Amino acid sequence: MFHLPQGPLVTSFSGKYGSVQYWVTAILERPCVSDQVVKREFSVTSQIDVNAPYFLSSVSKSKEKTIGCWFFTSGPISLSAKIERSGFCNGEAIPIYAEFENCSSRLIMPKAAIFQTQTYLANEKTKTFRQMIANVRGNHIASGSTESWNGKTLKIPPVNPSILDCSIIRVEYSLAVYVHIPGSKKLMLELPIVIGTIPYNSFGSRTPSICGHFSMDMSWLQLTLPEQPEAPPNYADVVSEEDLARHFPSFPQADGLEHEFGSSTFAYIQEFRFQPPPIYSEVDPNPTLSEEVRHEVSFEI
């Protein structure tokens, strides 16, 4: 087994002007015969936790531009944008909060895009390559109108994580919110973002309070319980024989029941096992003695 170095390793990357690659080489040395060499490439991903405090702070910027030349100006175009955090992962959607105000005489179009910037440093020379990896647009804004983005989403496609700790190659990302202005340069502002590998945990900040509430509610567990529970009292010790005889009168034995019914008790029970229930009637078929007397008594005047 081959162990990688303990220090941090740069994430594998292949760009326009350079790459970061890792190879493992196995050499078989044999006397009087040329060595046999086998190489295999493998990938390394440097972990970036987007839950770090400096990735959870919001980022906001604002900018304004006046359209026109010299004394022939048509009014300013203002733009302000904000994101709640700067750390994201592949597949996440970035909620964008922005305000656009068009005081010019032109019809403008608000847009947003994610840019990847590759920077190569070698022999005291620097090369930069920049490309758009995702974009979204809004509705046209007429002259004298405004538009608001209250969480408009822009999804991050599968891309390489940010590379920030390499001395020769850097891969950085930014969210650009801009306005396309016909016949003029676009009004743009960029918010730096980082694409990591450990996803955002929205419940991380609430964990301490939840744990504290849980420990408070479960404080009853600290009560001590006896090791051996006490056995309940015997029924005969609580109820006297006279009470027992009064509440539970003696019943005839099974032999007496068989003599009375002329057959076994089990057979007598089976006889009524599948009998239908009695027919419903509002008149009691078995009136009590008091009801019979009430109907027989009459009064003569």
LOLO-156228 format. One line per 8 residues: number of its first residue (from 1); their letters; for each residue y, z, x of C-alpha. Coordinates in Angstrom, 3 decimals. Each point is the difference from the previous one (the first is absolute). Example, Ala and Ser with C-alpha at 12.3 -4.5 7.8 and 13.67 -1.06 7.14 Angstrom:
REM LOLO-156228
1	AS	-4.500:7.800:12.300; 3.440:-0.660:1.370;
REM end
This chain:
REM LOLO-156228
1	MFHLPQGP	0.000:0.000:0.000; 3.425:-0.966:1.278; 2.934:2.319:-0.827; 3.532:-1.299:-0.381; 2.795:1.675:1.967; 1.489:3.163:-1.513; 3.562:-1.303:0.044; 1.465:-2.058:-2.872;
9	LVTSFSGK	-0.993:-3.650:-0.074; 2.201:-2.794:-1.321; -1.189:-1.688:-3.181; -1.745:-3.324:0.484; 2.398:-2.840:-0.682; 0.281:-3.761:0.385; 3.498:-1.491:-0.256; 1.949:-3.117:0.829;
17	YGSVQYWV	0.712:0.779:3.652; -2.595:2.597:0.891; -2.815:2.216:-1.167; -1.664:3.364:0.506; -3.763:-0.319:0.309; -2.852:2.285:1.022; -3.272:-1.040:1.601; -3.130:1.787:1.067;
25	TAILERPC	-1.848:-1.599:2.910; -3.597:0.659:0.995; -1.127:-1.121:3.494; -3.583:-0.184:1.143; -0.193:-0.025:3.803; -3.148:-1.432:1.562; -0.761:-0.505:3.693; -0.126:-3.574:1.242;
33	VSDQVVKR	0.928:-1.218:-3.495; 3.385:-0.543:-1.596; 1.259:2.779:-2.237; -0.408:-0.337:-3.732; 3.200:0.793:-1.941; 0.388:0.511:-3.763; 3.404:0.567:-1.687; 0.740:1.122:-3.531;
41	EFSVTSQI	3.380:0.423:-1.658; 0.776:2.981:-2.235; 3.050:1.105:-1.977; 2.074:3.178:0.313; 2.330:1.354:-2.663; 2.547:2.621:0.932; 0.412:2.505:-2.836; 3.463:0.250:-1.574;
49	DVNAPYFL	0.392:2.655:-2.682; 2.685:-1.032:-2.498; 0.097:3.619:-1.265; 1.883:1.075:3.131; 3.373:1.593:-0.869; 2.069:-2.733:1.660; -1.744:-2.638:-2.152; 0.616:1.852:-3.282;
57	SSVSKSKE	3.804:0.031:0.096; 1.914:-2.529:-2.097; 1.885:-2.922:1.552; 3.107:-1.567:-1.560; 2.709:-2.450:1.020; 2.886:-1.837:-1.630; 1.991:-3.107:0.898; 2.784:-2.185:-1.386;
65	KTIGCWFF	1.166:-3.536:0.605; 3.038:-1.915:-1.199; -0.484:-3.658:-0.867; 2.795:-2.424:0.890; 2.218:-0.992:2.895; 3.477:1.162:0.912; 1.982:0.505:-3.202; -2.538:-1.803:-2.214;
73	TSGPISLS	-2.353:2.880:-0.694; -2.060:0.323:-3.167; -0.923:3.670:0.217; -2.550:2.189:1.758; -3.749:0.227:-0.423; -1.397:3.496:0.543; -3.556:1.077:0.618; -1.652:3.410:0.380;
81	AKIERSGF	-3.721:0.694:0.385; -2.242:3.034:0.398; -3.688:0.846:0.495; -1.458:3.476:-0.513; -1.997:-0.014:3.273; -0.519:-2.236:3.013; -3.765:0.365:0.569; -2.453:-2.248:-1.857;
89	CNGEAIPI	-3.499:-1.462:0.372; -1.583:-3.375:-0.690; -0.329:-0.730:-3.697; 2.747:2.408:-1.065; 2.953:-1.112:-2.108; 3.472:0.981:1.219; 2.301:1.136:-2.853; 3.500:-1.363:0.640;
97	YAEFENCS	3.139:1.518:-1.491; 2.992:-2.281:0.339; 3.385:-0.753:-1.565; 1.572:-3.468:0.071; 3.577:-0.702:-1.059; 1.411:-3.508:-0.113; 3.803:-0.132:-0.125; 0.095:-3.518:1.397;
105	SRLIMPKA	0.190:-3.294:-1.849; -3.506:-1.105:1.062; -3.453:0.409:-1.453; -2.089:2.132:2.366; -3.696:0.843:0.275; -1.321:3.456:1.121; -3.135:0.017:2.145; -2.134:2.334:2.130;
113	AIFQTQTY	-2.480:-0.701:2.783; -2.168:1.724:2.619; 0.451:-1.272:3.551; -2.250:0.481:2.994; 1.659:-0.023:3.428; -2.133:-0.457:3.127; 1.626:0.927:3.328; -1.626:-0.913:3.334;
121	LANEKTKT	1.126:1.548:3.296; -1.280:-1.450:3.272; 1.550:-0.642:3.421; 3.314:1.420:-1.196; 0.177:-2.673:-2.672; -0.085:0.444:-3.752; -1.245:-2.321:-2.683; 0.309:0.640:-3.716;
129	FRQMIANV	-1.772:-1.569:-2.934; 0.989:0.794:-3.581; -1.763:-1.068:-3.189; 0.120:0.770:-3.721; -3.260:1.395:-1.404; 0.943:0.724:-3.639; 2.957:-0.513:-2.322; 1.217:0.494:-3.554;
137	RGNHIASG	3.055:-1.168:-1.935; 2.037:1.163:-2.967; 2.100:-1.719:-2.660; 3.154:-2.003:0.598; 3.196:2.042:-0.108; 2.954:-1.759:-1.554; 3.617:0.510:1.011; 1.307:3.408:-1.038;
145	STESWNGK	-3.515:1.364:-0.689; -2.271:2.616:1.567; -3.724:0.571:0.295; -2.068:3.079:0.794; -3.491:0.324:1.455; -1.499:3.298:-1.147; -3.214:-0.040:1.993; -0.676:-3.733:0.271;
153	TLKIPPVN	-3.239:-0.264:1.969; -0.897:-2.135:2.991; -3.671:0.131:1.043; -0.953:0.156:3.680; -2.635:-2.607:0.925; -2.827:0.681:2.499; 1.788:0.099:3.368; -0.387:1.693:3.351;
161	PSILDCSI	1.289:3.602:0.124; 3.214:0.717:1.850; -0.262:0.186:3.803; 2.650:2.367:1.320; -1.575:1.598:3.091; -0.727:-3.029:2.189; 2.166:-0.848:3.003; -0.544:-3.773:-0.128;
169	IRVEYSLA	-0.475:-0.836:-3.715; 1.734:1.440:-3.039; -0.687:-0.858:-3.636; 2.645:1.238:-2.430; 0.660:-0.517:-3.690; 3.092:0.092:-2.192; 0.843:-0.377:-3.671; 2.896:-2.420:-0.474;
177	VYVHIPGS	1.989:0.046:-3.247; 2.442:-2.878:-0.169; 2.030:-2.288:-2.222; -0.223:-3.776:0.171; 3.513:-1.444:-0.342; 0.382:-3.770:-0.468; 2.216:-1.521:2.679; 0.182:3.208:2.056;
185	KKLMLELP	-2.105:2.211:2.226; -2.229:2.458:-1.793; 1.011:3.630:-0.332; -2.874:2.012:1.483; -0.853:3.557:0.919; -3.270:1.159:1.593; -1.821:3.288:-0.448; -2.531:0.847:2.743;
193	IVIGTIPY	-3.532:0.751:-1.170; -3.249:0.922:1.750; -3.424:-1.252:-1.043; -2.592:2.662:0.813; -3.704:0.603:-0.431; -0.213:3.397:-1.772; 1.107:-0.443:-3.658; 2.799:1.935:-1.615;
201	NSFGSRTP	-1.034:3.217:-1.783; 2.370:0.616:-2.899; -1.401:3.524:-0.612; 0.441:1.203:3.559; 3.347:1.675:-0.603; -1.292:1.863:-3.051; -3.150:1.378:1.571; 1.448:3.374:1.206;
209	SICGHFSM	1.417:0.888:-3.403; -3.218:-0.926:-1.764; -2.058:2.082:2.425; 2.307:2.988:-0.425; -0.248:-0.190:-3.794; -3.769:-0.322:0.181; -0.370:3.026:2.254; 2.172:2.037:-2.352;
217	DMSWLQLT	-2.044:-0.946:-3.065; -3.277:0.768:1.785; 1.030:3.464:1.169; -2.429:1.559:-2.508; -2.827:-1.007:2.349; 1.101:2.788:2.303; -1.239:2.635:-2.505; -3.132:1.768:1.198;
225	LPEQPEAP	-3.116:-0.223:-2.142; -2.963:2.408:0.125; -2.887:-1.236:2.080; -2.608:0.948:-2.678; 1.076:-0.278:-3.691; -0.868:2.913:-2.259; -2.862:-0.614:-2.467; 0.827:0.174:-3.760;
233	PNYADVVS	-1.213:3.093:-1.941; -3.314:-0.046:-1.833; 0.256:-0.779:-3.730; -2.201:2.956:-0.932; 2.369:2.346:1.847; 2.980:-1.157:-2.062; -1.512:-0.318:-3.537; -1.907:2.874:-1.563;
241	EEDLARHF	-3.333:-0.447:-1.785; 1.587:0.762:-3.423; 2.610:-2.767:0.441; -2.668:-2.370:1.163; -2.167:0.685:-3.074; 2.990:-0.329:-2.358; 1.238:-3.334:1.346; -3.465:-1.518:0.583;
249	PSFPQADG	-2.325:0.858:-2.941; -3.689:-0.432:0.488; -1.509:-3.319:-1.039; -3.543:-0.581:-1.198; -2.461:-1.089:2.627; -1.429:-3.459:0.193; -3.330:1.101:-1.485; 1.755:1.369:-3.109;
257	LEHEFGSS	1.921:-3.236:-0.480; -3.172:-2.042:0.170; -1.668:2.233:-2.627; 3.030:-0.294:-2.314; 0.371:-3.801:0.205; -3.738:-0.679:0.073; 0.244:-2.140:3.129; 1.177:0.223:3.569;
265	TFAYIQEF	3.702:0.614:0.619; 0.272:-3.107:2.149; -1.376:-2.181:-2.803; 2.470:1.526:-2.464; 2.890:-0.759:2.319; -1.194:-3.549:0.555; -0.012:-0.505:-3.786; 3.797:0.324:-0.141;
273	RFQPPPIY	0.676:-1.684:3.312; 0.700:-3.486:-1.373; 1.285:0.957:-3.456; 3.319:-1.648:-1.042; 3.062:2.219:-0.372; 0.822:1.262:-3.524; 2.166:-2.153:-2.262; 3.644:0.968:0.007;
281	SEVDPNPT	1.262:1.627:-3.186; 3.114:1.946:-0.876; -2.090:2.260:-2.300; -1.916:2.667:1.836; -3.715:-0.425:-0.893; -0.684:3.633:0.962; 2.848:2.068:-1.454; 0.286:3.613:0.936;
289	LSEEVRHE	-0.563:2.841:-2.425; 3.702:0.589:-0.523; 0.549:-3.637:-1.022; -2.840:0.118:-2.568; 1.397:3.133:-1.590; 3.481:-1.536:-0.166; -1.267:-3.004:-1.977; -2.147:2.072:-2.448;
297	VSFEI	2.721:2.477:-0.994; 2.086:-1.013:-3.038; 2.691:1.737:-1.972; 0.222:0.167:-3.765; 3.251:0.746:-1.871;
REM end
